[in-house]
Amino acid sequence: MAAGALRTVPLAGELTSSLISRAADRYGLPAAGVLRLWTCRNSPARHVGGGVRADSEVVLNAAGRAVLAELCGIQPAVLARALPAFTVDDPRISSGLEAALAQVRWRSAGAVAGDAACLT
């Protein structure tokens, strides 16, 4: 897969995790396959039955945001306007010796994107 070969435009107010899933679909890959582009520092919250909760969201560090922009073929400024959690900073992945690695940290959507992100 050549990054950015297929353009995936974000929807206004979309969760970053949703955009990653849609980009994976465009490439005919499972979301887990595309998530390998980032070093995941934890796992998404799950229901008792094991399924990922719908309010799971990702926070990316600067290197991770660059990877998403390249994958989607979209300028980072456009992603920042559309995705509520795109510019959220998590010091656990944005500082330190590994800050240059593309990293992702799972959080609840409400915690990083506000209550409106949890409405379905």
Secondary structure by P-SEA (a helix, b strand, c coil): cccccbbbbbcccccaaaaaaaaaaaaccccccccccccccccccccccccccccbbbbbcaaaaaaaaaaacccaaaaaaccccccccccccccccccccbbbbbbbcccccccccccc
